[in-house]
Amino acid sequence: MDNLNQTQDRDEAVFRPIFHTTPKFYIIALSLFAVVIWGLSVWGYQTLRGLGITGLGRPVYWGVYITNFVFFVGISHAGTLISAILRVTKAGWRRPITRAAEAITVFALMVGPINIIIDLGRPDRMFNIFIFGRFPSPLLWDVMSIGTYFIGSIVYLYLPLIPDIAMVRDRLSFTDQRRWFYEVLSLGWTGTELQKKRLGRAIGIMAIFIIPLAISVHTVVSWVFAMTIQPGWHASIFGPYFVMGAIYSGIAALLIAMVILRKVYHLEDYLRPVHFNNLGVLLVVFTLLWLYFTGSEWITSIYGNEPSDMAVLRSKFWGQFMWAYWAMIFSAFVIPFFILAFRKTRTILGCLIASILIIIGMWIERYTIVVPSLSNPRLPWEGMFYVPSWAEISITAGLFCGLAFLYVVFSKVFPIVSLWEIREGEEEEHEKAKHYAQVAEAAGKS
């Protein structure tokens, strides 16, 4: 009886945001939404006035917007790869964190591709890729892969939600106007063995399908750069380099979301130190992988000594982009590695600090991939020093707040923790313990 009461009290922490709204929620949501509105207003102003209000120009045609695009598509790997791989390998500790990861994927994919439309200057030109697109173009590959990835990610987020949506439905009275919404989305779920079997099979198929799809997406994003002969871009290492960086930033984004959710919604019983420790260990591995790929890029460029490539590298090491490049090195590798490599500092606070630094560092990494290469073209050019304008900064702030706003609303409408998976795991552990006890008892009698 005590265990039942404890379980009910624990579950209340997950359902409380859905059934009880505090003034703090409205303050946070409205604040984020206000920044989103500001960003949309500036985008409208940019559309009317043209890209002249940005810092873009010859030869730097891509800047903060394309940096944002690559960054947001990167952190979208938080859900699909982390959740899917852990689900396929049947890692039991994954259960409380899968939905938080999967939600990041969907909302990052909603925000990321918008940057391409913003960067066009004229939104109507987005239709040209569908009307005049040629299959040999990596840009068309990008649209196809991201579109497929987005649809797959929505399905992968929705399927495990069905049993928890049914739990919310059953807690609502028949007179509650919200009940019809959850009634429709629950698809008549009653928790029968047949339904569980079919759902488990569907989730398993999607988990296997989404892993290669996620890897292909960021590989194709890298090919938008690598398939050109632009100095610093034309390299075969870009595919795995981008995929690794995407997973790296995705884990960091997930850890930040977990810390906030744990604090705001009092989910200490679900998001425990062991989850932060395990993800922290994964981050340590990816700090070393990131150093390996970055070092490989240095060595191949320096050894080749191709003049245009060396001009890009010099601008990063001690030239006009030195401030950004070394900030990236320290925030994406040096400081996080020394925080997370030791068990004493790999605490929840340590993971939060390291993750924030990694997110900053990985955004700067995308910036140092895009801008320095364009600033050093192969042909002689007087050039320009690209500086993001107030318009680019405002729109970027709106995009980040838009992602946060969608996440806040999602956590208010749906359970952010997969309760049915946690209960399923507890039942499995109980059955294992019962089996081992029976085996031990039989061995004792013999």
TIMARTI-717320 format. One record per residue (C-alpha): z, x, y; residue number from 1; chain. Coordinates in Angstrom, 3 decimals. Each point is the difference from the previous one (the first is absolute). Layout:
N
        w        u        v   n chain
        Z        X        Y NUM     A
...
END
This chain:
446
        w        u        v   n chain
    0.000    0.000    0.000   1     A
    0.875    2.837    2.404   2     A
   -3.327    1.698   -0.744   3     A
   -1.836   -3.271    0.752   4     A
    1.783   -0.359    3.339   5     A
   -0.762    3.618    0.895   6     A
   -3.682   -0.519   -0.818   7     A
   -0.138   -3.152    2.137   8     A
    1.718    1.756    2.917   9     A
   -2.392    2.912   -0.340  10     A
   -3.045   -2.283   -0.057  11     A
    1.201   -1.778    3.136  12     A
   -0.681    3.201    1.962  13     A
   -3.693   -0.338   -0.926  14     A
   -0.252   -3.735    0.775  15     A
    2.124    0.080    3.155  16     A
   -2.814    1.143    2.372  17     A
   -2.170   -2.897   -1.207  18     A
    2.598   -2.746    0.474  19     A
    2.014    1.368    2.934  20     A
   -1.618    1.211    3.209  21     A
    2.084    2.007    2.466  22     A
   -0.712    0.678    3.702  23     A
   -0.516    3.661   -0.925  24     A
   -3.088   -0.957   -2.018  25     A
   -1.593   -1.791    2.953  26     A
    0.790    2.893    2.341  27     A
   -1.605    2.550   -2.329  28     A
   -2.999   -2.196   -0.867  29     A
   -0.697   -0.986    3.615  30     A
    0.365    3.595    1.211  31     A
   -2.524    1.216   -2.556  32     A
   -2.317   -2.914    0.753  33     A
    0.145    0.739    3.741  34     A
   -1.280    3.542   -0.626  35     A
   -2.722   -1.437   -2.249  36     A
   -1.100   -2.359    2.791  37     A
   -0.064    2.921    2.442  38     A
   -2.156    2.000   -2.406  39     A
   -2.389   -2.930   -0.445  40     A
   -0.239   -0.431    3.789  41     A
   -0.883    3.672    0.457  42     A
   -2.579   -0.267   -2.786  43     A
   -1.560   -2.968    1.825  44     A
   -0.026    2.038    3.220  45     A
   -1.620    2.920   -1.854  46     A
   -2.651   -2.323   -1.428  47     A
   -0.874   -1.219    3.496  48     A
    0.083    3.406    1.717  49     A
   -1.322    2.121   -2.862  50     A
    1.244    3.144   -1.716  51     A
   -0.050    1.786    3.346  52     A
    3.661   -0.953    0.469  53     A
    0.877    2.093   -3.067  54     A
    0.132    3.780   -0.243  55     A
   -3.055    0.047   -2.269  56     A
   -3.206    1.729    1.049  57     A
   -2.497    2.660   -1.002  58     A
    0.414    1.552   -2.536  59     A
    3.297   -1.699   -0.991  60     A
   -1.183   -3.472   -0.971  61     A
    2.897   -0.606   -2.395  62     A
    3.622    0.311    1.026  63     A
    3.217   -1.942   -0.384  64     A
   -1.695   -3.099   -1.411  65     A
   -1.557    1.805   -2.961  66     A
    3.269    1.904   -0.452  67     A
    1.783   -3.353   -0.252  68     A
   -2.572   -1.291   -2.467  69     A
    0.454    2.906   -2.413  70     A
    3.792   -0.107    0.450  71     A
    0.433   -3.730   -0.707  72     A
   -2.327    0.060   -2.992  73     A
    2.072    2.950   -1.222  74     A
    3.384   -1.712    0.148  75     A
   -1.529   -2.983   -1.787  76     A
    0.304    2.107   -3.149  77     A
    3.765   -0.647    0.119  78     A
   -0.347   -3.174   -2.009  79     A
   -2.937    0.331   -2.283  80     A
    0.453    3.515   -1.277  81     A
    3.800    0.247    0.066  82     A
    0.630   -3.504   -1.302  83     A
   -2.885   -0.035   -2.477  84     A
    0.702    3.426   -1.472  85     A
    3.700   -0.747   -0.390  86     A
   -0.820   -3.374   -1.552  87     A
   -2.517    1.465   -2.442  88     A
    2.465    2.730   -1.033  89     A
    2.734   -2.671   -0.324  90     A
    2.432    1.826    2.284  91     A
    3.002   -2.344    0.049  92     A
    1.282    1.119    3.416  93     A
   -3.196   -1.236    1.691  94     A
    0.916   -3.692   -0.052  95     A
    1.871   -0.360    3.315  96     A
   -2.579    1.979    1.995  97     A
   -3.370   -1.235   -1.259  98     A
   -0.398   -2.946    2.373  99     A
    1.034    1.964    3.057 100     A
   -2.719    2.504   -0.915 101     A
   -2.673   -2.568   -0.803 102     A
    0.528   -1.810    3.318 103     A
   -0.589    3.249    1.913 104     A
   -3.352    0.340   -1.755 105     A
   -1.323   -3.408    1.046 106     A
    1.144    0.191    3.624 107     A
   -1.172    3.594    0.466 108     A
   -3.426   -1.058   -1.263 109     A
    0.006   -2.903    2.460 110     A
    0.744    2.312    2.929 111     A
   -1.924    3.163   -0.955 112     A
   -3.649   -1.166   -0.048 113     A
    0.461   -1.729    3.367 114     A
   -0.099    3.483    1.528 115     A
   -3.639    0.355   -1.010 116     A
   -0.888   -3.152    1.950 117     A
    2.034    1.210    2.977 118     A
   -1.726    3.388   -0.082 119     A
   -3.450   -1.635    0.098 120     A
    0.637   -1.234    3.529 121     A
   -2.094   -3.096   -0.692 122     A
    1.520   -2.028   -2.869 123     A
   -3.302   -1.794   -0.637 124     A
   -1.443    3.268   -1.329 125     A
    2.199   -0.232   -3.079 126     A
   -2.557   -2.375   -1.506 127     A
   -2.644    2.736    0.086 128     A
    1.521    1.611   -3.078 129     A
   -0.721   -3.189   -1.967 130     A
   -3.430   -0.645    1.533 131     A
   -1.392    3.539    0.189 132     A
    2.338    1.904   -2.313 133     A
   -1.626    2.440   -2.443 134     A
    1.643    0.732   -3.333 135     A
   -0.365    3.823    0.354 136     A
    2.340   -0.218    3.020 137     A
    3.714    0.780   -0.622 138     A
    0.800   -2.552    2.721 139     A
   -1.280   -2.781   -2.240 140     A
    1.987    1.424   -2.930 141     A
    3.064   -0.141    2.237 142     A
   -0.462   -3.683    0.827 143     A
   -0.577   -0.923   -3.639 144     A
    2.936    1.983   -1.393 145     A
    2.528   -1.085    2.631 146     A
   -1.072   -3.631   -0.305 147     A
    0.444    0.079   -3.773 148     A
    3.288    1.855    0.357 149     A
    1.327   -2.553    2.490 150     A
   -0.813   -2.977   -2.239 151     A
    1.456    1.759   -3.047 152     A
    3.171    0.887    1.898 153     A
    0.554   -3.614    1.077 154     A
   -0.323   -1.142   -3.612 155     A
    2.304    2.809   -1.148 156     A
    2.607   -1.017    2.579 157     A
   -0.300   -3.724   -0.749 158     A
    0.245    0.011   -3.796 159     A
    3.565    1.425   -0.234 160     A
    1.015   -2.305    2.861 161     A
   -0.633   -3.217   -1.944 162     A
    3.332   -0.204   -1.917 163     A
    2.000    0.836    3.139 164     A
   -1.921   -2.570    2.036 165     A
    0.998   -2.547   -2.663 166     A
    3.656    1.031    0.447 167     A
   -0.260   -0.685    3.737 168     A
   -1.702   -3.341   -0.736 169     A
    2.794   -1.059   -2.342 170     A
    2.634    0.799    2.625 171     A
   -1.620   -2.303    2.554 172     A
    0.718   -3.716    0.063 173     A
   -2.846   -2.453   -0.454 174     A
    0.384   -1.098    3.626 175     A
   -0.413    3.535    1.332 176     A
   -3.412    0.323    1.687 177     A
   -0.395    3.583   -1.256 178     A
    0.104   -1.026   -3.635 179     A
   -3.705   -0.933   -0.185 180     A
   -0.944    3.529    1.124 181     A
    1.939    1.649   -2.828 182     A
   -1.058   -2.749   -2.410 183     A
   -3.659    0.837    0.536 184     A
    0.473    3.781   -0.211 185     A
    2.169   -0.164   -3.134 186     A
   -2.942   -1.476   -1.970 187     A
    2.300   -2.224   -2.028 188     A
    2.102    2.881   -1.306 189     A
    2.851   -1.134   -2.235 190     A
    0.740    3.230   -1.825 191     A
   -1.264   -0.914   -3.463 192     A
   -0.649    2.762   -2.518 193     A
   -3.742   -0.662    0.153 194     A
    0.000    0.336    3.800 195     A
    1.999    3.238   -0.194 196     A
   -2.382    1.424   -2.576 197     A
   -3.084   -0.855    2.045 198     A
    1.535    1.313    3.219 199     A
    1.057    3.247   -1.646 200     A
   -3.515    0.517   -1.366 201     A
   -1.589   -0.732    3.407 202     A
    2.341    2.391    1.833 203     A
   -0.649    2.698   -2.596 204     A
   -3.777   -0.355    0.387 205     A
    0.239    0.134    3.794 206     A
    2.293    3.054   -0.113 207     A
   -2.533    1.898   -2.101 208     A
   -2.914   -1.185    2.148 209     A
    1.611    0.794    3.356 210     A
    0.812    3.678   -0.731 211     A
   -3.594    1.325   -0.204 212     A
   -0.989   -2.391    2.788 213     A
    2.651    1.439    2.343 214     A
   -1.028    3.563   -0.838 215     A
   -3.660   -0.813    0.617 216     A
    0.747   -1.606    3.378 217     A
    1.514    3.053    1.647 218     A
   -2.543    2.237   -1.691 219     A
   -2.750   -2.046    1.632 220     A
    1.842    0.155    3.344 221     A
   -0.013    3.794   -0.293 222     A
   -3.731   -0.022   -0.778 223     A
   -0.694   -1.600    3.384 224     A
    1.006    3.432    1.336 225     A
   -0.953    2.332   -2.859 226     A
   -3.560   -1.311   -0.431 227     A
   -0.864    1.314    3.478 228     A
   -0.616    3.668    0.903 229     A
    2.524   -0.120    2.826 230     A
    2.081    3.217    0.121 231     A
    3.315   -0.416   -1.788 232     A
   -1.081   -3.161   -1.825 233     A
   -2.702    1.032   -2.455 234     A
    2.289    0.886   -2.925 235     A
    0.336   -1.241   -3.576 236     A
    3.808    0.181    0.236 237     A
    0.123   -2.951    2.411 238     A
    0.050   -2.669   -2.751 239     A
    3.162    1.112   -1.863 240     A
    1.521    1.226    3.288 241     A
   -0.250   -3.473    1.546 242     A
    1.274   -1.768   -3.131 243     A
    3.009    2.307   -0.240 244     A
    0.753   -0.438    3.719 245     A
   -0.278   -3.771   -0.358 246     A
    2.570   -0.124   -2.794 247     A
    2.234    2.398    1.943 248     A
    0.040   -2.134    3.151 249     A
    0.197   -3.179   -2.092 250     A
    3.242    1.091   -1.681 251     A
    1.453    0.906    3.396 252     A
   -0.952   -3.410    1.436 253     A
    1.601   -1.716   -2.983 254     A
    3.253    1.932    0.439 255     A
    0.195   -0.962    3.679 256     A
   -0.561   -3.665   -0.873 257     A
    2.662    0.174   -2.737 258     A
    2.622    1.451    2.352 259     A
   -0.653   -2.721    2.599 260     A
   -0.024   -2.825   -2.565 261     A
    3.187    1.310   -1.615 262     A
    1.809    0.117    3.331 263     A
   -1.295   -3.214    1.583 264     A
    0.096   -2.267   -3.076 265     A
    3.008    1.626   -1.708 266     A
   -1.890    0.859   -3.174 267     A
    2.368    2.784   -1.055 268     A
    0.342   -1.519   -3.484 269     A
   -3.750    0.304   -0.544 270     A
   -1.155    3.016    1.986 271     A
    2.459    2.545   -1.318 272     A
    0.293    3.757    0.606 273     A
   -1.783    0.690   -3.299 274     A
   -3.208   -1.560    1.385 275     A
    0.112    2.180    3.097 276     A
    0.771    3.070   -2.087 277     A
   -2.929   -0.624   -2.358 278     A
   -2.463   -0.612    2.827 279     A
    1.452    3.023    1.816 280     A
   -0.783    2.168   -3.022 281     A
   -3.557   -1.363    0.021 282     A
   -0.283    0.960    3.672 283     A
    1.113    3.556   -0.800 284     A
   -2.827    0.261   -2.540 285     A
   -2.508   -1.280    2.542 286     A
    1.209    2.378    2.735 287     A
   -0.969    2.845   -2.331 288     A
   -3.320   -1.647   -0.878 289     A
   -0.713   -0.475    3.690 290     A
    0.711    3.684    0.649 291     A
   -2.291    0.939   -2.892 292     A
   -2.952   -2.018    1.323 293     A
    0.563    1.116    3.596 294     A
    0.226    3.641   -1.117 295     A
   -3.186   -0.387   -2.035 296     A
   -1.781   -1.244    3.107 297     A
    1.208    3.036    1.953 298     A
   -1.007    2.521   -2.652 299     A
   -3.499   -1.354   -0.602 300     A
   -0.765   -0.180    3.740 301     A
    1.374    3.462    0.746 302     A
   -1.674    1.629   -3.010 303     A
   -3.350   -1.638    0.773 304     A
    0.291    1.089    3.660 305     A
   -2.707   -2.435    1.063 306     A
   -0.027    0.117    3.835 307     A
    0.128   -3.755    0.690 308     A
    2.728   -0.582   -2.613 309     A
    2.030    2.903    1.377 310     A
   -0.301   -1.447    3.515 311     A
    1.629   -3.209   -1.255 312     A
    2.728    1.929   -1.822 313     A
    0.743    2.219    3.008 314     A
    0.329   -3.054    2.236 315     A
    2.680   -1.278   -2.403 316     A
    1.877    3.252   -0.553 317     A
    0.242    1.336    3.552 318     A
   -2.446   -1.978    2.115 319     A
    0.085   -3.277    1.876 320     A
    1.257   -1.982   -3.020 321     A
    2.744    2.455   -0.942 322     A
    2.730   -2.360    1.216 323     A
   -1.144   -2.766   -2.347 324     A
   -0.735    2.195   -3.009 325     A
    3.333    1.807   -0.104 326     A
    1.858   -3.229    0.729 327     A
   -1.762   -1.364   -3.076 328     A
    1.038    3.006   -2.136 329     A
    3.665   -0.337    0.906 330     A
    0.213   -3.802   -0.158 331     A
   -2.159   -0.519   -3.105 332     A
    1.311    2.932   -2.056 333     A
    2.655    2.414    1.273 334     A
    2.802   -2.346    1.113 335     A
   -0.514   -2.735   -2.659 336     A
   -0.140    2.579   -2.788 337     A
    3.326    1.572    0.917 338     A
    1.609   -3.438    0.393 339     A
   -1.243   -1.427   -3.292 340     A
    0.074    3.098   -2.200 341     A
    3.799   -0.037   -0.203 342     A
    2.026   -2.766   -1.617 343     A
    2.714    0.100    2.679 344     A
   -2.443   -0.808    2.795 345     A
   -2.231   -2.323   -2.071 346     A
    2.127   -2.957    1.068 347     A
   -1.173   -3.323    1.427 348     A
    0.294    1.412    3.529 349     A
   -1.720    3.218   -1.050 350     A
   -2.866   -1.947   -1.578 351     A
   -0.350   -2.079    3.180 352     A
   -0.161    3.050    2.285 353     A
   -2.445    1.805   -2.282 354     A
   -2.197   -3.100   -0.339 355     A
   -0.211   -0.563    3.751 356     A
   -1.013    3.639    0.485 357     A
   -2.595   -0.279   -2.774 358     A
   -1.511   -3.132    1.555 359     A
   -0.258    1.794    3.355 360     A
   -1.373    3.132   -1.634 361     A
   -2.591   -1.849   -2.062 362     A
   -1.252   -1.916    3.048 363     A
   -0.374    3.322    1.813 364     A
   -1.787    1.406   -3.056 365     A
   -2.619   -2.745    0.252 366     A
   -0.301    0.758    3.714 367     A
   -0.537    3.711   -0.648 368     A
   -2.672   -0.838   -2.565 369     A
   -1.952   -2.249    2.364 370     A
    0.239    1.457    3.509 371     A
   -0.142    3.833   -0.353 372     A
   -3.153   -0.165   -2.139 373     A
   -1.810   -2.221    2.489 374     A
    1.196    2.207    2.851 375     A
   -1.757    3.003   -1.595 376     A
   -3.575   -1.058   -0.878 377     A
   -2.526    2.419   -1.494 378     A
   -2.294   -0.036    3.031 379     A
    1.184    1.606    3.275 380     A
    1.772   -2.542    2.154 381     A
    2.097    0.194    3.113 382     A
    2.251   -2.458   -1.732 383     A
    2.908   -2.090    1.104 384     A
    3.692   -0.113   -0.759 385     A
    0.747   -3.378   -1.542 386     A
    3.189   -1.683    1.202 387     A
    0.808   -3.561   -1.152 388     A
    0.029   -2.422    2.924 389     A
    2.564   -2.671    0.795 390     A
   -2.303   -2.565   -1.614 391     A
   -0.110    1.860   -3.330 392     A
    3.767    0.474    0.015 393     A
    0.580   -3.683    0.792 394     A
   -2.310   -1.220   -2.757 395     A
    1.549    2.438   -2.474 396     A
    3.491   -1.289    0.875 397     A
   -1.270   -3.536   -0.533 398     A
   -1.355    0.911   -3.438 399     A
    3.242    1.601   -1.163 400     A
    2.018   -2.951    1.288 401     A
   -2.498   -2.361   -1.625 402     A
    0.667    1.594   -3.390 403     A
    3.751   -0.236    0.580 404     A
   -0.292   -3.628    1.188 405     A
   -1.930   -1.066   -3.108 406     A
    2.575    1.723   -2.190 407     A
    2.913   -1.699    1.780 408     A
   -1.613   -3.436   -0.340 409     A
   -0.777    0.618   -3.677 410     A
    3.629    0.936   -0.727 411     A
    1.068   -3.223    1.742 412     A
   -2.316   -2.224   -2.050 413     A
    0.115    1.638   -3.453 414     A
    2.680    1.865   -1.995 415     A
   -0.485    3.688    0.772 416     A
    1.562    0.958   -3.342 417     A
   -1.566   -1.061   -3.312 418     A
    2.953   -1.883   -1.462 419     A
   -1.725   -1.152   -3.168 420     A
   -0.938    3.579   -0.909 421     A
    3.563    1.171    0.600 422     A
    1.370   -2.764   -2.216 423     A
   -2.615    0.825   -2.621 424     A
    1.125    3.620    0.082 425     A
    3.650   -0.987   -0.326 426     A
   -0.842   -2.173   -3.003 427     A
   -1.863    2.902   -1.591 428     A
    2.958    2.312    0.560 429     A
    2.354   -2.603   -1.449 430     A
   -2.195   -0.395   -3.083 431     A
   -0.169    3.780   -0.456 432     A
    3.774    0.321    0.288 433     A
    0.434   -2.839   -2.478 434     A
   -2.447    1.641   -2.425 435     A
    1.708    3.387    0.237 436     A
    3.374   -1.652   -0.575 437     A
   -1.318   -1.695   -3.138 438     A
   -1.485    3.262   -1.254 439     A
    3.283    1.814    0.641 440     A
    1.954   -2.749   -1.737 441     A
   -2.316    0.114   -3.030 442     A
    0.273    3.792   -0.114 443     A
    3.793   -0.250    0.145 444     A
    0.115   -2.432   -2.917 445     A
   -2.243    2.198   -2.109 446     A
END
